Amino acid sequence: MSNLDQELDDGTIRLAAKGVRDAQRRIYEKYGNQVYRTIERIVGQSDADDVLQDAFIRLFQKLPTFRFESAFSTWIHRVMVNEALQHLRKRKRKLMTTNFDRQPEPEIDKRPFIASEVAEVITQAMKQIEPELRRIFELKAIDELSYAEIAEIVGIPEGTVGSRLNRARRELRDQLIELGWEG
């Protein structure tokens, strides 16, 4: 992400913080696609556009609080992840208050998995993991960030990143076993 920061100067960030639309547009154009992919992994494709829009509104509201003490891309990532997780919390509360009939999940048979089935099983297992643990796992496994970068984004100590990453891996393994995957 540091290459992205080198291309975006502090002046653009300061102007965007003052509400200059052109500077805000440059930030959106620079980080929009990357942030969208992150948000989509957290909330799913159906909600990603709405969450992205809300997250950028929130980002521009919070921009005056950016103190240039960390990489701008890291700060943006943290704001966006927090907004996506907040969306999941709201959705979970709404589901808990909604009364609906739940159909039983079909059982997975014991035949060998093909690639698309493996992807589906992993996706289902990932959905069962706590959003915060899933996010830490994705930051490490997909985004390939260091413990220090993850700690800064999520706002926890590096040691906690390691313990939560281990917990996420255990929960993922347990979910995969529960879904019938022994591979």
Backbone as CSV, one residue per row, in Angstrom:
resi,resn,N_x,N_y,N_z,CA_x,CA_y,CA_z,C_x,C_y,C_z
1,MET,0.801,-1.187,0.000,0.000,0.000,0.000,0.853,1.264,0.000
2,SER,2.100,1.180,0.399,2.921,2.376,0.515,3.143,3.045,-0.835
3,ASN,3.162,2.309,-1.938,3.290,2.922,-3.253,2.120,3.857,-3.529
4,LEU,0.938,3.481,-3.073,-0.222,4.337,-3.251,-0.047,5.641,-2.493
5,ASP,0.515,5.572,-1.290,0.709,6.767,-0.486,1.703,7.715,-1.135
6,GLN,2.725,7.184,-1.786,3.731,8.025,-2.414,3.127,8.856,-3.533
7,GLU,2.107,8.371,-4.185,1.499,9.085,-5.292,0.515,10.153,-4.819
8,LEU,0.002,10.038,-3.604,-0.989,10.976,-3.084,-0.298,11.892,-2.087
9,ASP,-0.209,13.172,-2.390,0.524,14.076,-1.514,-0.331,14.547,-0.342
10,ASP,0.356,15.037,0.683,-0.326,15.509,1.885,-1.280,16.659,1.579
11,GLY,-0.926,17.465,0.577,-1.779,18.595,0.212,-3.153,18.149,-0.241
12,THR,-3.206,17.086,-1.006,-4.490,16.554,-1.470,-5.325,16.094,-0.279
13,ILE,-4.686,15.432,0.656,-5.396,14.948,1.848,-5.921,16.127,2.653
14,ARG,-5.092,17.157,2.831,-5.508,18.355,3.599,-6.668,19.075,2.902
15,LEU,-6.601,19.191,1.582,-7.700,19.835,0.847,-8.985,19.022,0.976
16,ALA,-8.871,17.707,0.866,-10.050,16.850,1.010,-10.651,16.997,2.404
17,ALA,-9.794,17.134,3.406,-10.273,17.307,4.781,-11.049,18.614,4.943
18,LYS,-10.726,19.592,4.112,-11.429,20.886,4.155,-12.686,20.871,3.298
19,GLY,-12.961,19.734,2.645,-14.181,19.598,1.867,-14.040,19.920,0.392
20,VAL,-12.817,20.061,-0.101,-12.610,20.340,-1.527,-12.967,19.080,-2.321
21,ARG,-14.014,19.191,-3.123,-14.565,18.029,-3.826,-13.562,17.379,-4.779
22,ASP,-12.762,18.178,-5.477,-11.799,17.615,-6.413,-10.774,16.739,-5.677
23,ALA,-10.332,17.174,-4.523,-9.374,16.391,-3.736,-10.038,15.112,-3.217
24,GLN,-11.298,15.217,-2.801,-12.021,14.033,-2.338,-12.203,13.041,-3.488
25,ARG,-12.491,13.574,-4.678,-12.643,12.718,-5.854,-11.348,11.975,-6.151
26,ARG,-10.209,12.667,-6.015,-8.916,12.013,-6.265,-8.680,10.881,-5.266
27,ILE,-9.055,11.090,-4.019,-8.911,10.026,-3.013,-9.808,8.845,-3.382
28,TYR,-11.046,9.143,-3.755,-11.966,8.078,-4.137,-11.431,7.303,-5.341
29,GLU,-10.965,8.027,-6.353,-10.447,7.361,-7.552,-9.220,6.517,-7.243
30,LYS,-8.408,6.976,-6.319,-7.175,6.273,-5.990,-7.431,5.002,-5.172
31,TYR,-8.337,5.078,-4.207,-8.531,3.966,-3.273,-9.837,3.206,-3.461
32,GLY,-10.761,3.722,-4.260,-12.090,3.132,-4.381,-12.111,1.660,-4.730
33,ASN,-11.386,1.257,-5.778,-11.410,-0.155,-6.190,-10.817,-1.067,-5.126
34,GLN,-9.708,-0.661,-4.548,-9.053,-1.476,-3.523,-9.967,-1.623,-2.301
35,VAL,-10.557,-0.527,-1.884,-11.434,-0.541,-0.721,-12.698,-1.354,-1.019
36,TYR,-13.213,-1.240,-2.223,-14.405,-2.006,-2.591,-14.159,-3.503,-2.409
37,ARG,-13.016,-3.976,-2.880,-12.714,-5.414,-2.761,-12.664,-5.833,-1.285
38,THR,-12.102,-4.994,-0.454,-12.033,-5.298,0.977,-13.430,-5.346,1.583
39,ILE,-14.224,-4.335,1.283,-15.588,-4.276,1.825,-16.416,-5.455,1.314
40,GLU,-16.259,-5.784,0.040,-17.018,-6.896,-0.536,-16.693,-8.208,0.176
41,ARG,-15.428,-8.417,0.535,-15.053,-9.640,1.248,-15.704,-9.690,2.625
42,ILE,-15.945,-8.536,3.223,-16.513,-8.510,4.572,-18.032,-8.640,4.540
43,VAL,-18.704,-7.838,3.698,-20.168,-7.780,3.747,-20.863,-8.550,2.637
44,GLY,-20.118,-8.958,1.620,-20.721,-9.662,0.498,-21.046,-8.705,-0.636
45,GLN,-21.214,-9.276,-1.814,-21.407,-8.478,-3.024,-22.695,-7.660,-2.988
46,SER,-23.754,-8.222,-2.426,-25.050,-7.541,-2.468,-25.069,-6.234,-1.680
47,ASP,-24.257,-6.119,-0.632,-24.247,-4.913,0.186,-23.023,-4.027,-0.052
48,ALA,-22.074,-4.483,-0.839,-20.790,-3.790,-0.964,-20.925,-2.366,-1.501
49,ASP,-21.763,-2.141,-2.511,-21.901,-0.797,-3.075,-22.424,0.195,-2.040
50,ASP,-23.465,-0.209,-1.304,-24.038,0.680,-0.291,-23.045,0.961,0.824
51,VAL,-22.371,-0.075,1.265,-21.401,0.094,2.351,-20.240,0.974,1.886
52,LEU,-19.794,0.787,0.646,-18.709,1.617,0.114,-19.111,3.088,0.128
53,GLN,-20.306,3.383,-0.326,-20.773,4.768,-0.348,-20.830,5.342,1.067
54,ASP,-21.443,4.606,1.978,-21.524,5.070,3.370,-20.140,5.226,3.987
55,ALA,-19.250,4.289,3.653,-17.904,4.322,4.230,-17.122,5.540,3.740
56,PHE,-17.264,5.887,2.476,-16.566,7.077,1.980,-17.152,8.353,2.580
57,ILE,-18.449,8.389,2.772,-19.053,9.550,3.448,-18.454,9.682,4.847
58,ARG,-18.404,8.560,5.551,-17.831,8.548,6.905,-16.350,8.940,6.868
59,LEU,-15.627,8.429,5.879,-14.206,8.739,5.738,-13.999,10.242,5.584
60,PHE,-14.773,10.872,4.712,-14.597,12.307,4.492,-15.015,13.119,5.714
61,GLN,-15.955,12.601,6.502,-16.306,13.262,7.760,-15.157,13.175,8.763
62,LYS,-14.485,12.019,8.773,-13.398,11.786,9.732,-12.043,12.297,9.248
63,LEU,-11.937,12.667,7.993,-10.652,13.054,7.408,-9.922,14.145,8.195
64,PRO,-10.612,15.134,8.765,-9.881,16.139,9.554,-9.167,15.554,10.781
65,THR,-9.524,14.348,11.187,-8.861,13.738,12.352,-7.590,12.990,11.976
66,PHE,-7.335,12.822,10.666,-6.112,12.132,10.237,-4.914,13.004,10.607
67,ARG,-3.936,12.417,11.351,-2.810,13.192,11.895,-1.487,12.945,11.177
68,PHE,-1.492,12.224,10.074,-0.288,11.978,9.288,0.788,11.237,10.091
69,GLU,0.353,10.455,11.090,1.286,9.674,11.902,1.459,8.260,11.365
70,SER,0.564,7.853,10.482,0.648,6.530,9.867,0.413,6.702,8.376
71,ALA,0.560,5.615,7.645,0.300,5.667,6.208,-1.178,5.973,5.982
72,PHE,-1.461,6.864,5.055,-2.834,7.240,4.757,-3.649,6.027,4.314
73,SER,-3.048,5.162,3.515,-3.764,3.980,3.041,-4.142,3.063,4.201
74,THR,-3.296,2.973,5.203,-3.597,2.163,6.379,-4.768,2.767,7.146
75,TRP,-4.748,4.077,7.286,-5.834,4.769,7.989,-7.150,4.580,7.251
76,ILE,-7.135,4.732,5.919,-8.347,4.522,5.117,-8.843,3.087,5.299
77,HIS,-7.927,2.141,5.218,-8.291,0.727,5.349,-8.994,0.494,6.687
78,ARG,-8.466,1.079,7.730,-9.051,0.895,9.064,-10.454,1.485,9.137
79,VAL,-10.639,2.694,8.612,-11.965,3.316,8.622,-12.952,2.461,7.843
80,MET,-12.532,1.987,6.670,-13.421,1.204,5.819,-13.791,-0.139,6.456
81,VAL,-12.806,-0.799,7.039,-13.071,-2.078,7.712,-14.032,-1.866,8.875
82,ASN,-13.806,-0.812,9.650,-14.701,-0.529,10.774,-16.127,-0.277,10.294
83,GLU,-16.281,0.445,9.206,-17.618,0.694,8.658,-18.276,-0.596,8.184
84,ALA,-17.512,-1.447,7.526,-18.057,-2.725,7.050,-18.469,-3.613,8.225
85,LEU,-17.634,-3.663,9.249,-17.971,-4.467,10.433,-19.189,-3.898,11.144
86,GLN,-19.294,-2.572,11.189,-20.469,-1.941,11.796,-21.729,-2.312,11.020
87,HIS,-21.626,-2.371,9.707,-22.748,-2.790,8.871,-23.179,-4.216,9.234
88,LEU,-22.198,-5.110,9.405,-22.524,-6.495,9.777,-23.206,-6.552,11.138
89,ARG,-22.731,-5.751,12.079,-23.358,-5.738,13.413,-24.807,-5.290,13.320
90,LYS,-25.058,-4.234,12.541,-26.428,-3.743,12.378,-27.303,-4.802,11.724
91,ARG,-26.765,-5.466,10.697,-27.519,-6.500,10.002,-27.826,-7.659,10.946
92,LYS,-26.863,-8.023,11.780,-27.066,-9.119,12.731,-28.151,-8.754,13.739
93,ARG,-28.127,-7.513,14.237,-29.170,-7.080,15.181,-30.542,-7.116,14.529
94,LYS,-30.594,-6.693,13.260,-31.864,-6.691,12.545,-32.379,-8.122,12.371
95,LEU,-31.480,-9.047,12.036,-31.883,-10.448,11.873,-32.353,-11.049,13.186
96,MET,-31.732,-10.644,14.276,-32.112,-11.197,15.578,-33.498,-10.726,15.984
97,THR,-33.899,-9.539,15.535,-35.216,-9.025,15.905,-36.292,-9.426,14.904
98,THR,-35.880,-9.960,13.760,-36.835,-10.398,12.744,-37.201,-11.853,13.006
99,ASN,-38.469,-12.134,12.969,-38.925,-13.502,13.191,-39.094,-14.182,11.832
100,PHE,-38.358,-15.227,11.579,-38.482,-15.933,10.309,-38.240,-17.420,10.527
101,ASP,-38.788,-18.191,9.604,-38.593,-19.639,9.649,-37.303,-19.971,8.933
102,ARG,-36.493,-20.773,9.535,-35.218,-21.159,8.941,-35.328,-22.585,8.418
103,GLN,-34.983,-22.748,7.163,-34.993,-24.071,6.558,-33.687,-24.779,6.922
104,PRO,-33.742,-26.070,7.173,-32.500,-26.780,7.491,-31.555,-26.775,6.300
105,GLU,-30.269,-26.689,6.601,-29.231,-26.710,5.564,-29.152,-28.121,4.977
106,PRO,-29.008,-28.232,3.668,-28.869,-29.572,3.084,-27.536,-30.189,3.508
107,GLU,-27.546,-31.481,3.704,-26.309,-32.161,4.084,-25.381,-32.283,2.892
108,ILE,-24.106,-32.154,3.160,-23.106,-32.290,2.108,-22.748,-33.766,2.004
109,ASP,-22.801,-34.303,0.784,-22.484,-35.717,0.638,-20.975,-35.957,0.716
110,LYS,-20.591,-37.207,0.731,-19.192,-37.576,0.960,-18.382,-37.752,-0.327
111,ARG,-18.941,-37.407,-1.499,-18.172,-37.553,-2.734,-17.036,-36.532,-2.761
112,PRO,-16.021,-36.767,-3.540,-14.901,-35.827,-3.601,-15.356,-34.442,-4.053
113,PHE,-14.764,-33.426,-3.447,-15.104,-32.053,-3.792,-14.435,-31.638,-5.095
114,ILE,-15.147,-30.857,-5.886,-14.519,-30.228,-7.039,-14.219,-28.782,-6.646
115,ALA,-13.423,-28.080,-7.438,-12.928,-26.744,-7.068,-14.046,-25.785,-6.657
116,SER,-15.135,-25.739,-7.404,-16.210,-24.802,-7.057,-16.876,-25.184,-5.735
117,GLU,-16.973,-26.479,-5.471,-17.538,-26.916,-4.198,-16.613,-26.566,-3.043
118,VAL,-15.316,-26.713,-3.254,-14.345,-26.346,-2.220,-14.486,-24.867,-1.900
119,ALA,-14.555,-24.039,-2.943,-14.698,-22.596,-2.740,-15.984,-22.287,-1.977
120,GLU,-17.061,-22.957,-2.312,-18.334,-22.727,-1.642,-18.269,-23.148,-0.170
121,VAL,-17.659,-24.279,0.107,-17.544,-24.750,1.482,-16.688,-23.780,2.297
122,ILE,-15.587,-23.319,1.730,-14.724,-22.365,2.436,-15.482,-21.064,2.683
123,THR,-16.225,-20.605,1.691,-17.017,-19.379,1.853,-18.033,-19.546,2.969
124,GLN,-18.716,-20.673,2.986,-19.699,-20.938,4.046,-19.024,-20.988,5.419
125,ALA,-17.878,-21.646,5.492,-17.156,-21.737,6.768,-16.701,-20.363,7.227
126,MET,-16.206,-19.556,6.308,-15.739,-18.207,6.657,-16.879,-17.350,7.193
127,LYS,-18.085,-17.548,6.665,-19.241,-16.772,7.129,-19.598,-17.089,8.584
128,GLN,-19.192,-18.264,9.051,-19.531,-18.687,10.409,-18.559,-18.151,11.461
129,ILE,-17.446,-17.616,11.009,-16.435,-17.089,11.927,-16.816,-15.661,12.310
130,GLU,-16.522,-15.277,13.548,-16.791,-13.907,13.982,-16.195,-12.918,12.985
131,PRO,-16.914,-11.846,12.652,-16.420,-10.891,11.651,-15.024,-10.333,11.958
132,GLU,-14.741,-10.033,13.215,-13.426,-9.483,13.561,-12.322,-10.509,13.330
133,LEU,-12.581,-11.766,13.676,-11.593,-12.823,13.440,-11.424,-13.083,11.950
134,ARG,-12.539,-13.090,11.223,-12.483,-13.291,9.782,-11.664,-12.177,9.128
135,ARG,-11.843,-10.956,9.579,-11.115,-9.824,8.998,-9.618,-9.975,9.226
136,ILE,-9.216,-10.362,10.425,-7.793,-10.549,10.720,-7.230,-11.666,9.849
137,PHE,-7.979,-12.744,9.714,-7.543,-13.855,8.865,-7.376,-13.385,7.420
138,GLU,-8.336,-12.627,6.899,-8.256,-12.136,5.517,-7.095,-11.166,5.325
139,LEU,-6.863,-10.296,6.300,-5.748,-9.355,6.186,-4.420,-10.099,6.085
140,LYS,-4.304,-11.220,6.797,-3.070,-11.994,6.757,-3.021,-12.911,5.533
141,ALA,-4.068,-13.698,5.322,-4.039,-14.725,4.273,-4.244,-14.157,2.872
142,ILE,-5.101,-13.164,2.724,-5.411,-12.639,1.394,-4.586,-11.393,1.083
143,ASP,-4.610,-10.436,2.017,-3.882,-9.185,1.773,-2.390,-9.309,2.074
144,GLU,-2.003,-10.403,2.754,-0.611,-10.701,3.077,0.074,-9.571,3.855
145,LEU,-0.650,-9.004,4.819,-0.100,-7.934,5.642,0.681,-8.522,6.812
146,SER,1.590,-7.747,7.345,2.359,-8.171,8.512,1.504,-8.021,9.766
147,TYR,1.950,-8.638,10.855,1.234,-8.495,12.120,1.172,-7.023,12.522
148,ALA,2.251,-6.276,12.305,2.289,-4.853,12.679,1.251,-4.064,11.881
149,GLU,1.150,-4.336,10.576,0.167,-3.628,9.752,-1.253,-3.985,10.173
150,ILE,-1.486,-5.252,10.444,-2.817,-5.677,10.885,-3.156,-5.022,12.224
151,ALA,-2.199,-4.997,13.130,-2.412,-4.384,14.447,-2.821,-2.925,14.298
152,GLU,-2.165,-2.218,13.398,-2.483,-0.802,13.195,-3.870,-0.628,12.586
153,ILE,-4.207,-1.456,11.617,-5.504,-1.355,10.948,-6.638,-1.680,11.911
154,VAL,-6.485,-2.758,12.662,-7.561,-3.231,13.526,-7.567,-2.514,14.875
155,GLY,-6.420,-1.955,15.250,-6.346,-1.213,16.502,-6.141,-2.088,17.728
156,ILE,-5.333,-3.139,17.566,-5.030,-4.036,18.684,-3.520,-4.278,18.707
157,PRO,-2.968,-4.756,19.841,-1.536,-5.056,19.900,-1.158,-6.208,18.961
158,GLU,0.106,-6.225,18.528,0.588,-7.272,17.618,0.390,-8.667,18.194
159,GLY,0.652,-8.844,19.481,0.478,-10.156,20.105,-0.957,-10.635,20.029
160,THR,-1.879,-9.701,20.146,-3.290,-10.051,20.051,-3.635,-10.476,18.630
161,VAL,-2.979,-9.856,17.643,-3.181,-10.264,16.249,-2.852,-11.744,16.101
162,GLY,-1.702,-12.152,16.650,-1.293,-13.546,16.552,-2.282,-14.493,17.206
163,SER,-2.735,-14.144,18.399,-3.663,-15.043,19.094,-5.017,-15.096,18.387
164,ARG,-5.475,-13.964,17.879,-6.759,-13.965,17.163,-6.646,-14.666,15.817
165,LEU,-5.492,-14.563,15.183,-5.274,-15.268,13.926,-5.311,-16.778,14.169
166,ASN,-4.674,-17.230,15.235,-4.723,-18.659,15.583,-6.151,-19.099,15.881
167,ARG,-6.892,-18.265,16.601,-8.285,-18.586,16.913,-9.120,-18.657,15.636
168,ALA,-8.884,-17.726,14.711,-9.605,-17.730,13.435,-9.311,-19.005,12.653
169,ARG,-8.058,-19.418,12.641,-7.689,-20.654,11.942,-8.374,-21.865,12.562
170,ARG,-8.391,-21.921,13.901,-9.064,-23.033,14.586,-10.551,-23.053,14.249
171,GLU,-11.180,-21.870,14.332,-12.613,-21.804,14.038,-12.899,-22.176,12.590
172,LEU,-12.042,-21.741,11.676,-12.218,-22.096,10.266,-12.107,-23.606,10.081
173,ARG,-11.095,-24.204,10.693,-10.926,-25.660,10.608,-12.155,-26.374,11.167
174,ASP,-12.628,-25.931,12.341,-13.801,-26.549,12.955,-15.039,-26.413,12.065
175,GLN,-15.214,-25.258,11.456,-16.360,-25.043,10.568,-16.267,-25.931,9.328
176,LEU,-15.064,-26.043,8.783,-14.877,-26.898,7.604,-15.199,-28.357,7.940
177,ILE,-14.777,-28.815,9.092,-15.068,-30.195,9.529,-16.575,-30.360,9.696
178,GLU,-17.205,-29.344,10.321,-18.647,-29.414,10.541,-19.414,-29.450,9.223
179,LEU,-18.860,-28.811,8.201,-19.497,-28.802,6.872,-19.174,-30.054,6.063
180,GLY,-18.430,-30.998,6.674,-18.174,-32.268,6.033,-16.897,-32.351,5.223
181,TRP,-16.035,-31.364,5.379,-14.799,-31.365,4.614,-13.683,-31.945,5.467
182,GLU,-13.120,-33.010,5.011,-12.055,-33.655,5.748,-10.728,-33.542,5.035
183,GLY,-10.727,-32.799,3.903,-9.530,-32.652,3.071,-8.533,-31.800,3.697
